[in-house]
Amino acid sequence: MRLIYIFLSYLIAPVVVVFLLWRGIFNSAYFDRFGERFGFTRLSVPRPSIWVHAVSVGEVQAAAPLVRELHRKNPDIPIVITTVTPTGARRASELFGDCAIHCYVPYDLPGSVARFFDAARPALAIIIETELWPTLYHECGKRHVPLVLASARISPRSVSKYRLFVGLFREALSHGIVIAAQSEKDAERFRLLGAPPERTHVIGNIKFDFELPASVHTEGRAIREANASQRPIWVAASTHPDEEEKMLDAHERLCRQYPGALLILAPRHPERFGLIATILRKRGVSFITRSSGKLCTPETEVFLLDTLGELPVFYAACDVAFVAGSLVPIGGHNMLEPAALGIPVLTGPYTFNTEDIAEMLAEVGAMREVKNSVELAAELASLIADPQARRHAGAQGRKTVQENRGAVARLLALLDPLIPTGSQS
């Protein structure tokens, strides 16, 4: 089966390359260090490293407390961070600076993976959440590199897919793989797939251990005061294709009841910023962009957040947050940042990527689910009309985040026996 997978990987690789080159037309960052996608890297690692893979921005953000603690406890051991996306790479650079070395993860081809391993010299591999890389897992097993799936999860809909691939990384499974699952449900799914029960643990979700800048509330208040001090504000965060139109439909409905309402619209992918601006112009919506440096006027209906890394500050400036990737079958994005800031959260029905967090927040009344733009507008209007309900939902969200911290400490306890000594070369 592994040979079939490798054969199919080589067949598909040119398609993936063409896709990335096409994305590069709209976002030139995809052309940066393109050779790293095939394991041709300039990494200079003086001794065996700790390798942490975090696919994109959300996983990089979740990994931040772990990486900082690993560096603090093991300052002589190089830490290599890999991502798939340029936005993840940019965020890693912002968060880690000189304490970690960034590289793009190679395509899952034998030659590419082998070259990466030769350059990165991992003595421990940590995969944040659950990235399925059969050749990479196989290489870990072949080179006797301990592999840890950190804050690992499997959605119910993914179990059958994983069953198909278990044989592809059986060698890694048999060589000390550690499953640090988010929940008991996830742990049980891994056990059903053949993960060793004695090496399958429940640590919780490391996303709860994120850190917000101490200044976030002050900056949020300043943005609100400068742009819309007396107006209801809501954020539509990390939107995807087909969701922006739904957000604008909901905002149009909301403005019939609250004519001064302001929508802060934050698309997920930077290459789509220009497209969203075009959609707003075609709809005749009065808007400004963050990158323009302009301030809202009373006529401004939408504030287009076309910069990166500022979303928490705008959460702190708003009354209600809708977390997108959930009105389309993407699986939902990070609801914890607005919850930690005491902001009521709305989301769509597609939250399978964050099902445990969604259940926790919904159970305590910190999150409400909507199925379409009509329901979204109704919930927004309901929360805007009821400050007490907003405060209650926000307090419950903040409490839930605080009560579920500690996963990084539990993960580090599992990692400590596997971390290489800094004196090896």
C-alpha positions as CSV (number, residue, x, y, z in Angstrom):
1,M,0.0,0.0,0.0
2,R,2.9,2.4,0.7
3,L,4.2,1.9,-2.8
4,I,0.7,2.8,-4.2
5,Y,0.7,5.9,-2.0
6,I,4.1,7.0,-3.2
7,F,3.2,6.4,-6.8
8,L,0.0,8.5,-6.4
9,S,2.0,11.2,-4.6
10,Y,4.4,11.6,-7.5
11,L,1.4,11.7,-9.9
12,I,-0.3,14.4,-7.8
13,A,2.8,16.4,-7.1
14,P,2.8,18.4,-10.4
15,V,-0.9,19.3,-9.8
16,V,0.0,20.6,-6.3
17,V,2.9,22.6,-7.7
18,V,0.7,24.2,-10.4
19,F,-1.9,25.0,-7.7
20,L,0.7,26.8,-5.5
21,L,2.2,28.6,-8.5
22,W,-1.3,29.8,-9.4
23,R,-1.8,31.0,-5.8
24,G,1.5,32.7,-6.1
25,I,0.1,34.9,-8.8
26,F,-2.3,36.4,-6.2
27,N,0.1,36.1,-3.3
28,S,3.8,36.3,-4.2
29,A,4.7,34.8,-0.7
30,Y,4.0,31.4,-2.2
31,F,7.1,31.8,-4.4
32,D,9.4,32.4,-1.4
33,R,11.8,29.5,-0.7
34,F,9.9,27.3,-3.1
35,G,12.7,24.7,-3.0
36,E,11.9,24.0,0.6
37,R,8.7,22.3,-0.6
38,F,11.0,19.6,-2.0
39,G,13.4,19.5,0.9
40,F,16.0,21.8,-0.6
41,T,16.6,24.0,2.4
42,R,19.4,26.2,3.7
43,L,18.8,25.1,7.2
44,S,22.0,25.0,9.3
45,V,21.3,22.9,12.4
46,P,24.5,22.3,14.4
47,R,23.1,19.5,16.5
48,P,19.9,17.3,16.7
49,S,16.9,19.5,16.9
50,I,13.3,19.5,18.2
51,W,11.0,19.8,15.2
52,V,7.5,21.3,15.6
53,H,5.1,21.2,12.7
54,A,2.2,23.7,12.7
55,V,0.3,23.8,9.4
56,S,-0.9,27.5,9.5
57,V,-1.6,30.5,11.6
58,G,-4.0,28.8,14.1
59,E,-1.6,26.0,14.8
60,V,1.4,28.3,15.0
61,Q,-0.5,30.5,17.5
62,A,-1.4,27.4,19.5
63,A,2.2,26.2,19.5
64,A,3.6,29.5,20.8
65,P,3.5,28.7,24.6
66,L,4.9,25.2,23.9
67,V,7.8,26.5,21.7
68,R,8.7,29.2,24.2
69,E,8.8,26.8,27.1
70,L,10.8,24.3,25.1
71,H,13.3,27.0,24.3
72,R,13.4,28.2,27.9
73,K,14.1,24.7,29.3
74,N,16.4,23.6,26.5
75,P,18.2,26.7,25.2
76,D,21.0,24.7,23.6
77,I,18.8,22.6,21.4
78,P,17.8,24.0,18.1
79,I,14.0,24.3,17.4
80,V,12.8,23.9,13.8
81,I,9.3,25.2,13.0
82,T,7.6,24.1,9.8
83,T,4.4,25.4,8.3
84,V,2.5,24.8,5.0
85,T,1.2,28.4,4.4
86,P,3.1,31.7,4.0
87,T,0.8,33.3,6.6
88,G,1.8,30.6,9.1
89,A,5.5,31.3,8.2
90,R,5.0,35.0,8.8
91,R,3.3,34.4,12.1
92,A,6.0,32.0,13.2
93,S,8.6,34.7,12.5
94,E,6.7,37.3,14.4
95,L,6.2,35.0,17.5
96,F,9.5,33.2,17.7
97,G,12.2,35.4,16.2
98,D,15.6,33.9,16.8
99,C,14.5,31.2,19.2
100,A,13.3,29.0,16.4
101,I,14.3,28.3,12.7
102,H,11.5,28.3,10.2
103,C,11.2,26.1,7.1
104,Y,8.3,25.0,4.9
105,V,7.4,21.4,5.4
106,P,8.3,19.3,2.3
107,Y,5.9,17.6,0.1
108,D,5.2,14.0,1.3
109,L,7.6,12.5,-1.3
110,P,10.4,10.1,-0.2
111,G,13.3,12.3,-1.6
112,S,11.8,15.6,-0.3
113,V,11.2,14.2,3.2
114,A,14.7,12.5,3.3
115,R,16.4,15.8,2.4
116,F,14.5,17.7,5.0
117,F,15.4,15.1,7.7
118,D,19.1,15.3,6.7
119,A,19.0,19.1,7.0
120,A,16.8,19.5,10.1
121,R,18.3,16.6,12.0
122,P,15.2,16.1,14.2
123,A,15.7,14.0,17.3
124,L,12.1,14.6,18.3
125,A,9.1,15.4,16.0
126,I,6.0,17.2,17.4
127,I,3.0,17.5,15.1
128,I,0.4,20.0,16.3
129,E,-3.1,18.7,16.1
130,T,-3.3,15.9,13.4
131,E,-1.5,16.3,10.1
132,L,-1.6,13.1,8.0
133,W,1.8,12.7,6.3
134,P,2.3,9.0,5.7
135,T,5.8,9.3,4.2
136,L,7.0,11.7,6.9
137,Y,5.6,9.4,9.6
138,H,7.4,6.5,7.9
139,E,10.7,8.4,7.9
140,C,10.3,9.1,11.6
141,G,10.0,5.3,12.2
142,K,12.8,4.4,9.9
143,R,15.2,6.9,11.6
144,H,13.9,6.1,15.1
145,V,12.7,9.7,15.7
146,P,10.1,9.8,18.5
147,L,6.9,11.2,17.0
148,V,4.4,13.1,19.2
149,L,0.9,14.1,17.9
150,A,0.3,17.1,20.2
151,S,-3.2,18.3,21.0
152,A,-4.3,15.6,18.6
153,R,-7.8,15.2,17.4
154,I,-9.8,13.1,15.0
155,S,-13.3,14.2,14.0
156,P,-15.9,11.5,13.7
157,R,-16.1,12.1,9.9
158,S,-12.4,11.5,9.5
159,V,-12.1,8.1,11.2
160,S,-12.8,6.1,8.0
161,K,-10.2,8.1,6.1
162,Y,-7.6,7.4,8.8
163,R,-8.3,3.7,8.7
164,L,-7.3,3.7,5.1
165,F,-3.9,5.2,5.9
166,V,-2.9,3.4,9.1
167,G,-0.9,0.9,7.2
168,L,1.1,3.7,5.6
169,F,2.7,4.8,8.8
170,R,2.6,1.5,10.8
171,E,6.4,1.7,11.3
172,A,6.0,5.0,13.1
173,L,3.1,3.7,15.1
174,S,5.2,0.8,16.3
175,H,8.2,3.0,17.2
176,G,7.3,5.1,20.2
177,I,4.6,7.3,18.8
178,V,2.9,9.3,21.5
179,I,-0.7,10.5,21.1
180,A,-1.4,13.5,23.3
181,A,-5.2,13.8,22.5
182,Q,-7.4,16.8,23.1
183,S,-10.2,14.8,24.6
184,E,-11.2,11.3,25.7
185,K,-13.3,11.0,22.5
186,D,-10.2,11.7,20.4
187,A,-8.1,9.3,22.4
188,E,-10.6,6.5,21.9
189,R,-10.7,7.1,18.1
190,F,-6.9,6.8,18.0
191,R,-7.1,3.6,20.0
192,L,-9.6,2.2,17.6
193,L,-7.2,3.0,14.8
194,G,-4.5,0.9,16.4
195,A,-2.6,3.5,18.5
196,P,-0.9,1.8,21.6
197,P,-3.2,2.4,24.6
198,E,-0.2,2.8,26.9
199,R,1.1,5.7,24.7
200,T,-2.3,7.4,24.2
201,H,-3.0,10.2,26.7
202,V,-5.5,13.0,27.2
203,I,-3.9,16.3,27.8
204,G,-6.6,18.8,26.7
205,N,-6.3,21.4,23.9
206,I,-3.2,23.5,23.9
207,K,-5.1,26.3,22.1
208,F,-6.5,27.2,25.6
209,D,-3.0,28.1,26.7
210,F,-2.6,31.0,24.2
211,E,-1.3,34.3,25.4
212,L,-2.8,37.7,24.5
213,P,-0.8,40.9,24.7
214,A,-1.4,42.8,27.9
215,S,-2.3,45.9,25.8
216,V,-5.0,44.3,23.8
217,H,-7.9,45.8,25.7
218,T,-6.4,49.3,25.7
219,E,-5.7,49.1,22.0
220,G,-9.2,47.8,21.3
221,R,-10.8,50.6,23.2
222,A,-8.6,53.1,21.4
223,I,-9.7,51.7,18.0
224,R,-13.3,51.8,19.0
225,E,-13.1,55.4,20.3
226,A,-11.4,56.6,17.1
227,N,-13.7,54.8,14.7
228,A,-17.2,54.2,16.1
229,S,-17.4,55.1,19.8
230,Q,-21.2,55.3,19.9
231,R,-22.0,52.6,17.3
232,P,-22.7,48.8,17.7
233,I,-19.8,46.9,16.3
234,W,-19.5,43.3,15.2
235,V,-16.6,41.3,13.8
236,A,-16.9,38.6,11.1
237,A,-13.5,36.8,11.5
238,S,-11.6,34.5,9.2
239,T,-14.2,34.4,6.4
240,H,-14.0,32.2,3.4
241,P,-15.5,32.3,-0.1
242,D,-19.4,32.4,0.0
243,E,-19.3,33.7,3.5
244,E,-18.5,37.3,2.9
245,E,-21.8,37.7,0.9
246,K,-23.7,36.1,3.8
247,M,-22.0,38.5,6.2
248,L,-23.0,41.5,4.1
249,D,-26.5,40.2,3.8
250,A,-26.7,39.8,7.6
251,H,-25.3,43.3,8.1
252,E,-27.8,44.8,5.7
253,R,-30.6,43.2,7.7
254,L,-29.1,44.4,11.0
255,C,-28.8,47.9,9.8
256,R,-32.5,48.1,9.2
257,Q,-32.8,47.8,13.0
258,Y,-29.6,49.5,14.0
259,P,-28.7,51.9,11.1
260,G,-25.3,52.9,12.7
261,A,-24.0,49.3,13.1
262,L,-20.4,48.7,11.9
263,L,-19.1,45.5,10.5
264,I,-15.4,44.7,10.8
265,L,-14.8,42.1,8.0
266,A,-11.7,40.0,8.3
267,P,-11.1,37.5,5.4
268,R,-9.1,34.4,6.2
269,H,-6.6,34.6,3.3
270,P,-4.7,37.8,2.4
271,E,-4.7,37.1,-1.3
272,R,-8.5,37.6,-1.2
273,F,-8.4,41.1,0.3
274,G,-8.6,42.8,-3.1
275,L,-11.4,40.6,-4.2
276,I,-13.5,41.4,-1.1
277,A,-12.9,45.1,-1.7
278,T,-14.2,44.6,-5.2
279,I,-17.3,42.9,-3.8
280,L,-18.0,45.7,-1.5
281,R,-17.7,48.3,-4.3
282,K,-20.1,46.3,-6.5
283,R,-22.6,46.2,-3.7
284,G,-22.3,49.9,-3.2
285,V,-21.1,49.5,0.4
286,S,-19.3,52.4,2.0
287,F,-16.1,51.0,3.5
288,I,-12.5,51.7,4.5
289,T,-9.5,49.4,4.8
290,R,-7.2,49.0,7.7
291,S,-4.2,49.4,5.4
292,S,-5.4,52.8,4.2
293,G,-4.9,54.3,7.6
294,K,-8.2,56.1,7.4
295,L,-10.8,56.3,10.2
296,C,-14.4,55.5,9.9
297,T,-16.9,58.2,9.2
298,P,-20.6,58.0,10.3
299,E,-21.3,56.8,6.7
300,T,-18.8,53.9,6.9
301,E,-20.7,50.6,6.9
302,V,-17.8,48.1,6.7
303,F,-14.2,48.2,8.0
304,L,-12.2,45.8,5.9
305,L,-9.4,44.3,8.0
306,D,-6.8,43.7,5.3
307,T,-3.8,43.3,7.6
308,L,-2.5,40.3,9.6
309,G,-2.1,39.7,13.3
310,E,-4.5,42.3,14.5
311,L,-7.7,40.3,14.9
312,P,-7.5,40.1,18.8
313,V,-7.4,43.9,19.0
314,F,-10.5,44.2,16.9
315,Y,-12.2,41.5,18.9
316,A,-11.5,43.8,21.9
317,A,-13.1,46.7,20.1
318,C,-16.4,44.9,19.3
319,D,-19.7,43.9,20.9
320,V,-20.2,40.5,19.2
321,A,-17.9,38.2,17.2
322,F,-18.9,35.8,14.4
323,V,-16.2,33.2,13.9
324,A,-16.3,32.0,10.3
325,G,-15.3,29.0,8.3
326,S,-18.5,27.7,9.8
327,L,-21.3,28.7,7.4
328,V,-19.4,26.7,4.8
329,P,-18.0,23.2,5.4
330,I,-14.5,24.4,6.4
331,G,-14.9,23.3,10.0
332,G,-14.7,26.5,11.9
333,H,-11.9,28.6,13.3
334,N,-10.6,29.7,16.7
335,M,-13.4,30.8,19.0
336,L,-11.1,31.1,22.0
337,E,-9.7,34.5,21.4
338,P,-13.0,36.4,21.5
339,A,-14.2,34.2,24.3
340,A,-11.0,35.0,26.4
341,L,-11.7,38.7,25.8
342,G,-15.2,38.4,27.1
343,I,-16.9,38.8,23.7
344,P,-20.1,36.8,22.9
345,V,-19.4,34.3,20.1
346,L,-21.6,33.4,17.1
347,T,-20.8,30.6,14.7
348,G,-22.3,28.5,11.9
349,P,-23.2,24.8,12.0
350,Y,-19.9,23.5,10.5
351,T,-17.6,23.4,13.6
352,F,-16.2,19.9,13.2
353,N,-12.6,21.2,13.5
354,T,-13.3,22.7,16.9
355,E,-16.2,20.5,18.0
356,D,-15.0,20.2,21.7
357,I,-14.5,23.9,22.1
358,A,-17.8,24.7,20.4
359,E,-19.6,22.2,22.7
360,M,-18.0,23.8,25.8
361,L,-18.8,27.3,24.9
362,A,-22.4,26.5,23.8
363,E,-23.0,24.5,27.0
364,V,-22.3,27.6,29.2
365,G,-24.1,30.0,26.9
366,A,-20.9,31.7,25.6
367,M,-21.6,30.7,22.0
368,R,-24.7,30.6,19.8
369,E,-25.1,28.8,16.5
370,V,-26.8,30.3,13.4
371,K,-27.5,28.5,10.2
372,N,-27.8,31.4,7.7
373,S,-27.6,35.2,7.3
374,V,-31.2,35.7,8.5
375,E,-30.5,33.9,11.8
376,L,-27.1,35.7,12.1
377,A,-28.8,39.1,11.8
378,A,-31.4,38.1,14.4
379,E,-28.8,36.9,16.9
380,L,-26.7,40.0,16.4
381,A,-29.8,42.3,17.0
382,S,-30.7,40.3,20.1
383,L,-27.3,40.6,21.6
384,I,-26.9,44.3,20.7
385,A,-30.2,45.0,22.3
386,D,-29.3,43.2,25.6
387,P,-26.0,44.4,27.2
388,Q,-26.7,42.1,30.2
389,A,-26.9,39.0,27.9
390,R,-23.6,40.1,26.3
391,R,-21.9,40.5,29.6
392,H,-23.1,37.1,30.8
393,A,-22.1,35.3,27.6
394,G,-18.7,37.0,27.7
395,A,-18.1,36.2,31.3
396,Q,-18.9,32.5,30.7
397,G,-16.6,32.4,27.7
398,R,-13.7,33.9,29.7
399,K,-14.3,31.5,32.6
400,T,-14.3,28.5,30.2
401,V,-11.0,29.5,28.7
402,Q,-9.4,30.0,32.2
403,E,-10.7,26.6,33.5
404,N,-9.3,24.7,30.6
405,R,-5.7,26.0,30.6
406,G,-2.8,23.7,31.5
407,A,-2.6,21.4,28.4
408,V,1.0,22.7,27.6
409,A,2.2,21.7,31.1
410,R,0.7,18.2,30.7
411,L,2.2,17.9,27.2
412,L,5.7,18.9,28.4
413,A,5.5,16.2,31.0
414,L,5.1,13.7,28.2
415,L,7.9,15.3,26.1
416,D,10.5,15.6,28.7
417,P,11.7,12.0,28.6
418,L,12.0,12.2,24.7
419,I,13.9,15.5,24.5
420,P,17.5,15.0,23.3
421,T,20.4,16.2,25.4
422,G,21.9,19.5,24.2
423,S,25.4,18.1,24.1
424,Q,24.8,15.7,21.2
425,S,26.3,16.6,17.8
